[in-house]
Amino acid sequence: MGENYQSYNTAGNAIAFIYMDSLPVACDNENGFRRVAITSDHPAFNIVLSTALAAKASGQNVEMQYLTECTLWSNNAWDFAILTVQ
């Protein structure tokens, strides 16, 4: 990589996506992504993100529920609702 890096601004909210093959294509997006989105200002953001990563790392079964709304990422990801690890 070169040493001329572009400036990077971390201001504002972050968006995390959780992809699951068993989800329907989110919001009929043209790329076929099966995902939900959660923003960093969501009250459970840290818990959801930590739980999703721990479940993936340990191979546990996960149940994802989502709102059939597409408001968080260019209208092509379901809005997060509930994450359950079994």
N, CA, C and O atoms as a GROMACS GRO file, in nm:
protein
  344
    1MET      N    1   0.084  -0.119   0.000
    1MET     CA    2   0.000   0.000   0.000
    1MET      C    3   0.088   0.124   0.000
    1MET      O    4   0.199   0.125   0.054
    2GLY      N    5   0.036   0.225  -0.060
    2GLY     CA    6   0.108   0.351  -0.058
    2GLY      C    7   0.097   0.420   0.077
    2GLY      O    8   0.020   0.377   0.163
    3GLU      N    9   0.173   0.524   0.094
    3GLU     CA   10   0.170   0.597   0.220
    3GLU      C   11   0.078   0.719   0.215
    3GLU      O   12   0.068   0.793   0.313
    4ASN      N   13   0.012   0.740   0.105
    4ASN     CA   14  -0.078   0.854   0.090
    4ASN      C   15  -0.221   0.811   0.119
    4ASN      O   16  -0.299   0.789   0.027
    5TYR      N   17  -0.253   0.798   0.244
    5TYR     CA   18  -0.386   0.751   0.285
    5TYR      C   19  -0.487   0.863   0.277
    5TYR      O   20  -0.455   0.979   0.305
    6GLN      N   21  -0.607   0.828   0.239
    6GLN     CA   22  -0.714   0.927   0.241
    6GLN      C   23  -0.759   0.947   0.385
    6GLN      O   24  -0.749   0.857   0.468
    7SER      N   25  -0.808   1.067   0.413
    7SER     CA   26  -0.858   1.093   0.549
    7SER      C   27  -0.981   1.007   0.575
    7SER      O   28  -1.057   0.976   0.483
    8TYR      N   29  -1.001   0.969   0.699
    8TYR     CA   30  -1.110   0.880   0.738
    8TYR      C   31  -1.182   0.943   0.854
    8TYR      O   32  -1.120   0.975   0.955
    9ASN      N   33  -1.311   0.961   0.842
    9ASN     CA   34  -1.390   1.027   0.944
    9ASN      C   35  -1.484   0.925   1.009
    9ASN      O   36  -1.563   0.861   0.940
   10THR      N   37  -1.474   0.911   1.140
   10THR     CA   38  -1.559   0.815   1.212
   10THR      C   39  -1.676   0.882   1.283
   10THR      O   40  -1.739   0.821   1.370
   11ALA      N   41  -1.705   1.005   1.248
   11ALA     CA   42  -1.816   1.075   1.312
   11ALA      C   43  -1.949   1.012   1.273
   11ALA      O   44  -1.962   0.955   1.164
   12GLY      N   45  -2.045   1.023   1.361
   12GLY     CA   46  -2.178   0.971   1.333
   12GLY      C   47  -2.194   0.827   1.378
   12GLY      O   48  -2.109   0.773   1.449
   13ASN      N   49  -2.304   0.764   1.336
   13ASN     CA   50  -2.334   0.627   1.375
   13ASN      C   51  -2.268   0.527   1.283
   13ASN      O   52  -2.242   0.555   1.165
   14ALA      N   53  -2.241   0.410   1.338
   14ALA     CA   54  -2.193   0.297   1.259
   14ALA      C   55  -2.312   0.206   1.229
   14ALA      O   56  -2.412   0.210   1.300
   15ILE      N   57  -2.300   0.126   1.125
   15ILE     CA   58  -2.402   0.028   1.093
   15ILE      C   59  -2.334  -0.108   1.086
   15ILE      O   60  -2.234  -0.125   1.016
   16ALA      N   61  -2.390  -0.206   1.158
   16ALA     CA   62  -2.342  -0.344   1.152
   16ALA      C   63  -2.446  -0.427   1.079
   16ALA      O   64  -2.566  -0.411   1.099
   17PHE      N   65  -2.396  -0.517   0.995
   17PHE     CA   66  -2.484  -0.608   0.921
   17PHE      C   67  -2.462  -0.749   0.972
   17PHE      O   68  -2.348  -0.789   0.999
   18ILE      N   69  -2.569  -0.824   0.985
   18ILE     CA   70  -2.561  -0.966   1.019
   18ILE      C   71  -2.621  -1.041   0.902
   18ILE      O   72  -2.738  -1.024   0.867
   19TYR      N   73  -2.538  -1.125   0.841
   19TYR     CA   74  -2.579  -1.203   0.724
   19TYR      C   75  -2.615  -1.344   0.768
   19TYR      O   76  -2.544  -1.404   0.848
   20MET      N   77  -2.726  -1.397   0.716
   20MET     CA   78  -2.767  -1.535   0.743
   20MET      C   79  -2.829  -1.592   0.616
   20MET      O   80  -2.918  -1.531   0.558
   21ASP      N   81  -2.781  -1.708   0.574
   21ASP     CA   82  -2.833  -1.771   0.453
   21ASP      C   83  -2.981  -1.802   0.461
   21ASP      O   84  -3.049  -1.807   0.358
   22SER      N   85  -3.033  -1.822   0.582
   22SER     CA   86  -3.174  -1.859   0.596
   22SER      C   87  -3.269  -1.740   0.589
   22SER      O   88  -3.391  -1.759   0.583
   23LEU      N   89  -3.217  -1.618   0.590
   23LEU     CA   90  -3.302  -1.500   0.575
   23LEU      C   91  -3.347  -1.485   0.430
   23LEU      O   92  -3.276  -1.528   0.339
   24PRO      N   93  -3.462  -1.425   0.408
   24PRO     CA   94  -3.500  -1.394   0.269
   24PRO      C   95  -3.412  -1.280   0.219
   24PRO      O   96  -3.349  -1.210   0.298
   25VAL      N   97  -3.408  -1.262   0.090
   25VAL     CA   98  -3.333  -1.149   0.034
   25VAL      C   99  -3.390  -1.021   0.094
   25VAL      O  100  -3.510  -0.995   0.086
   26ALA      N  101  -3.305  -0.942   0.152
   26ALA     CA  102  -3.349  -0.823   0.225
   26ALA      C  103  -3.398  -0.714   0.131
   26ALA      O  104  -3.324  -0.670   0.043
   27CYS      N  105  -3.520  -0.672   0.149
   27CYS     CA  106  -3.577  -0.557   0.081
   27CYS      C  107  -3.565  -0.566  -0.070
   27CYS      O  108  -3.556  -0.465  -0.139
   28ASP      N  109  -3.564  -0.689  -0.120
   28ASP     CA  110  -3.554  -0.712  -0.265
   28ASP      C  111  -3.431  -0.645  -0.326
   28ASP      O  112  -3.436  -0.598  -0.440
   29ASN      N  113  -3.319  -0.639  -0.251
   29ASN     CA  114  -3.200  -0.574  -0.306
   29ASN      C  115  -3.146  -0.654  -0.424
   29ASN      O  116  -3.155  -0.777  -0.427
   30GLU      N  117  -3.091  -0.585  -0.520
   30GLU     CA  118  -3.050  -0.647  -0.645
   30GLU      C  119  -2.930  -0.740  -0.632
   30GLU      O  120  -2.905  -0.821  -0.721
   31ASN      N  121  -2.854  -0.730  -0.522
   31ASN     CA  122  -2.738  -0.816  -0.501
   31ASN      C  123  -2.773  -0.946  -0.430
   31ASN      O  124  -2.688  -1.034  -0.416
   32GLY      N  125  -2.897  -0.960  -0.384
   32GLY     CA  126  -2.940  -1.082  -0.317
   32GLY      C  127  -2.888  -1.097  -0.174
   32GLY      O  128  -2.883  -1.209  -0.122
   33PHE      N  129  -2.849  -0.987  -0.110
   33PHE     CA  130  -2.797  -0.995   0.027
   33PHE      C  131  -2.908  -1.034   0.124
   33PHE      O  132  -3.018  -0.979   0.121
   34ARG      N  133  -2.878  -1.128   0.210
   34ARG     CA  134  -2.969  -1.177   0.314
   34ARG      C  135  -2.915  -1.128   0.447
   34ARG      O  136  -2.834  -1.195   0.511
   35ARG      N  137  -2.959  -1.012   0.488
   35ARG     CA  138  -2.898  -0.948   0.604
   35ARG      C  139  -2.996  -0.859   0.678
   35ARG      O  140  -3.099  -0.818   0.625
   36VAL      N  141  -2.959  -0.831   0.802
   36VAL     CA  142  -3.027  -0.729   0.881
   36VAL      C  143  -2.923  -0.624   0.917
   36VAL      O  144  -2.802  -0.650   0.915
   37ALA      N  145  -2.970  -0.508   0.951
   37ALA     CA  146  -2.880  -0.399   0.989
   37ALA      C  147  -2.920  -0.347   1.126
   37ALA      O  148  -3.038  -0.343   1.162
   38ILE      N  149  -2.819  -0.306   1.202
   38ILE     CA  150  -2.843  -0.242   1.332
   38ILE      C  151  -2.744  -0.128   1.345
   38ILE      O  152  -2.625  -0.143   1.314
   39THR      N  153  -2.791  -0.013   1.390
   39THR     CA  154  -2.705   0.104   1.401
   39THR      C  155  -2.646   0.113   1.542
   39THR      O  156  -2.702   0.061   1.639
   40SER      N  157  -2.533   0.180   1.551
   40SER     CA  158  -2.462   0.190   1.678
   40SER      C  159  -2.537   0.272   1.782
   40SER      O  160  -2.500   0.269   1.900
   41ASP      N  161  -2.641   0.344   1.743
   41ASP     CA  162  -2.719   0.417   1.843
   41ASP      C  163  -2.836   0.334   1.897
   41ASP      O  164  -2.912   0.381   1.982
   42HIS      N  165  -2.851   0.210   1.848
   42HIS     CA  166  -2.953   0.119   1.901
   42HIS      C  167  -2.913   0.082   2.044
   42HIS      O  168  -2.795   0.054   2.068
   43PRO      N  169  -3.005   0.080   2.140
   43PRO     CA  170  -2.970   0.052   2.280
   43PRO      C  171  -2.902  -0.083   2.301
   43PRO      O  172  -2.824  -0.098   2.395
   44ALA      N  173  -2.929  -0.180   2.215
   44ALA     CA  174  -2.870  -0.314   2.234
   44ALA      C  175  -2.756  -0.342   2.135
   44ALA      O  176  -2.718  -0.458   2.118
   45PHE      N  177  -2.702  -0.240   2.072
   45PHE     CA  178  -2.602  -0.260   1.967
   45PHE      C  179  -2.484  -0.346   2.015
   45PHE      O  180  -2.451  -0.445   1.950
   46ASN      N  181  -2.422  -0.309   2.127
   46ASN     CA  182  -2.304  -0.383   2.175
   46ASN      C  183  -2.339  -0.528   2.210
   46ASN      O  184  -2.262  -0.619   2.180
   47ILE      N  185  -2.452  -0.548   2.273
   47ILE     CA  186  -2.494  -0.683   2.310
   47ILE      C  187  -2.522  -0.767   2.185
   47ILE      O  188  -2.479  -0.882   2.177
   48VAL      N  189  -2.594  -0.710   2.089
   48VAL     CA  190  -2.628  -0.784   1.967
   48VAL      C  191  -2.503  -0.820   1.890
   48VAL      O  192  -2.487  -0.934   1.846
   49LEU      N  193  -2.414  -0.725   1.872
   49LEU     CA  194  -2.292  -0.750   1.798
   49LEU      C  195  -2.205  -0.854   1.867
   49LEU      O  196  -2.154  -0.945   1.802
   50SER      N  197  -2.188  -0.843   1.997
   50SER     CA  198  -2.109  -0.941   2.073
   50SER      C  199  -2.172  -1.080   2.067
   50SER      O  200  -2.101  -1.180   2.051
   51THR      N  201  -2.303  -1.087   2.080
   51THR     CA  202  -2.373  -1.215   2.076
   51THR      C  203  -2.361  -1.280   1.939
   51THR      O  204  -2.337  -1.400   1.929
   52ALA      N  205  -2.377  -1.202   1.834
   52ALA     CA  206  -2.366  -1.255   1.698
   52ALA      C  207  -2.226  -1.310   1.672
   52ALA      O  208  -2.212  -1.418   1.615
   53LEU      N  209  -2.124  -1.236   1.713
   53LEU     CA  210  -1.986  -1.282   1.692
   53LEU      C  211  -1.955  -1.406   1.775
   53LEU      O  212  -1.890  -1.499   1.727
   54ALA      N  213  -2.000  -1.409   1.900
   54ALA     CA  214  -1.977  -1.526   1.986
   54ALA      C  215  -2.050  -1.649   1.932
   54ALA      O  216  -1.995  -1.759   1.935
   55ALA      N  217  -2.172  -1.631   1.884
   55ALA     CA  218  -2.248  -1.743   1.829
   55ALA      C  219  -2.180  -1.798   1.705
   55ALA      O  220  -2.171  -1.920   1.687
   56LYS      N  221  -2.131  -1.711   1.620
   56LYS     CA  222  -2.061  -1.755   1.499
   56LYS      C  223  -1.934  -1.830   1.536
   56LYS      O  224  -1.905  -1.936   1.479
   57ALA      N  225  -1.858  -1.776   1.629
   57ALA     CA  226  -1.731  -1.839   1.668
   57ALA      C  227  -1.751  -1.975   1.732
   57ALA      O  228  -1.668  -2.064   1.715
   58SER      N  229  -1.861  -1.993   1.805
   58SER     CA  230  -1.885  -2.118   1.876
   58SER      C  231  -1.972  -2.215   1.796
   58SER      O  232  -1.993  -2.328   1.839
   59GLY      N  233  -2.024  -2.171   1.683
   59GLY     CA  234  -2.107  -2.258   1.600
   59GLY      C  235  -2.245  -2.282   1.655
   59GLY      O  236  -2.309  -2.381   1.619
   60GLN      N  237  -2.294  -2.194   1.741
   60GLN     CA  238  -2.427  -2.211   1.798
   60GLN      C  239  -2.535  -2.174   1.697
   60GLN      O  240  -2.512  -2.096   1.604
   61ASN      N  241  -2.654  -2.231   1.716
   61ASN     CA  242  -2.769  -2.196   1.633
   61ASN      C  243  -2.820  -2.058   1.673
   61ASN      O  244  -2.827  -2.024   1.791
   62VAL      N  245  -2.855  -1.981   1.572
   62VAL     CA  246  -2.902  -1.845   1.594
   62VAL      C  247  -3.035  -1.827   1.523
   62VAL      O  248  -3.052  -1.872   1.410
   63GLU      N  249  -3.128  -1.762   1.590
   63GLU     CA  250  -3.255  -1.727   1.527
   63GLU      C  251  -3.259  -1.576   1.516
   63GLU      O  252  -3.240  -1.505   1.615
   64MET      N  253  -3.285  -1.526   1.397
   64MET     CA  254  -3.289  -1.383   1.373
   64MET      C  255  -3.430  -1.342   1.334
   64MET      O  256  -3.493  -1.404   1.248
   65GLN      N  257  -3.479  -1.239   1.398
   65GLN     CA  258  -3.607  -1.181   1.358
   65GLN      C  259  -3.582  -1.036   1.319
   65GLN      O  260  -3.492  -0.970   1.372
   66TYR      N  261  -3.661  -0.989   1.227
   66TYR     CA  262  -3.637  -0.857   1.171
   66TYR      C  263  -3.771  -0.790   1.140
   66TYR      O  264  -3.874  -0.856   1.131
   67LEU      N  265  -3.766  -0.662   1.124
   67LEU     CA  266  -3.883  -0.586   1.082
   67LEU      C  267  -3.882  -0.581   0.930
   67LEU      O  268  -3.776  -0.566   0.870
   68THR      N  269  -3.996  -0.593   0.870
   68THR     CA  270  -4.000  -0.586   0.724
   68THR      C  271  -4.002  -0.439   0.682
   68THR      O  272  -4.087  -0.395   0.605
   69GLU      N  273  -3.904  -0.368   0.734
   69GLU     CA  274  -3.882  -0.228   0.700
   69GLU      C  275  -3.737  -0.217   0.654
   69GLU      O  276  -3.652  -0.296   0.695
   70CYS      N  277  -3.710  -0.123   0.571
   70CYS     CA  278  -3.578  -0.109   0.511
   70CYS      C  279  -3.533   0.035   0.525
   70CYS      O  280  -3.526   0.108   0.426
   71THR      N  281  -3.502   0.077   0.646
   71THR     CA  282  -3.475   0.218   0.670
   71THR      C  283  -3.330   0.248   0.705
   71THR      O  284  -3.292   0.366   0.710
   72LEU      N  285  -3.247   0.145   0.729
   72LEU     CA  286  -3.116   0.172   0.786
   72LEU      C  287  -3.000   0.177   0.689
   72LEU      O  288  -2.898   0.240   0.719
   73TRP      N  289  -3.010   0.115   0.574
   73TRP     CA  290  -2.895   0.114   0.484
   73TRP      C  291  -2.942   0.121   0.340
   73TRP      O  292  -2.968   0.018   0.278
   74SER      N  293  -2.953   0.236   0.288
   74SER     CA  294  -2.991   0.258   0.148
   74SER      C  295  -3.110   0.173   0.106
   74SER      O  296  -3.120   0.132  -0.010
   75ASN      N  297  -3.198   0.146   0.198
   75ASN     CA  298  -3.319   0.069   0.171
   75ASN      C  299  -3.294  -0.072   0.117
   75ASN      O  300  -3.375  -0.123   0.040
   76ASN      N  301  -3.181  -0.136   0.156
   76ASN     CA  302  -3.158  -0.273   0.110
   76ASN      C  303  -3.110  -0.368   0.218
   76ASN      O  304  -3.039  -0.464   0.190
   77ALA      N  305  -3.148  -0.342   0.344
   77ALA     CA  306  -3.124  -0.435   0.454
   77ALA      C  307  -3.244  -0.428   0.549
   77ALA      O  308  -3.295  -0.320   0.577
   78TRP      N  309  -3.287  -0.546   0.597
   78TRP     CA  310  -3.397  -0.547   0.695
   78TRP      C  311  -3.352  -0.477   0.823
   78TRP      O  312  -3.234  -0.482   0.858
   79ASP      N  313  -3.444  -0.414   0.892
   79ASP     CA  314  -3.414  -0.353   1.022
   79ASP      C  315  -3.412  -0.463   1.128
   79ASP      O  316  -3.502  -0.547   1.132
   80PHE      N  317  -3.311  -0.461   1.213
   80PHE     CA  318  -3.295  -0.562   1.319
   80PHE      C  319  -3.412  -0.558   1.417
   80PHE      O  320  -3.466  -0.452   1.447
   81ALA      N  321  -3.451  -0.676   1.467
   81ALA     CA  322  -3.556  -0.685   1.570
   81ALA      C  323  -3.506  -0.768   1.688
   81ALA      O  324  -3.488  -0.714   1.797
   82ILE      N  325  -3.484  -0.898   1.669
   82ILE     CA  326  -3.448  -0.988   1.781
   82ILE      C  327  -3.342  -1.088   1.736
   82ILE      O  328  -3.350  -1.141   1.626
   83LEU      N  329  -3.244  -1.114   1.821
   83LEU     CA  330  -3.144  -1.216   1.798
   83LEU      C  331  -3.151  -1.315   1.914
   83LEU      O  332  -3.139  -1.274   2.030
   84THR      N  333  -3.169  -1.442   1.885
   84THR     CA  334  -3.175  -1.545   1.989
   84THR      C  335  -3.071  -1.652   1.959
   84THR      O  336  -3.065  -1.704   1.847
   85VAL      N  337  -2.989  -1.685   2.058
   85VAL     CA  338  -2.891  -1.792   2.045
   85VAL      C  339  -2.944  -1.913   2.120
   85VAL      O  340  -2.985  -1.902   2.236
   86GLN      N  341  -2.944  -2.029   2.054
   86GLN     CA  342  -3.000  -2.150   2.115
   86GLN      C  343  -2.892  -2.248   2.153
   86GLN      O  344  -2.922  -2.355   2.206
   0.00000   0.00000   0.00000
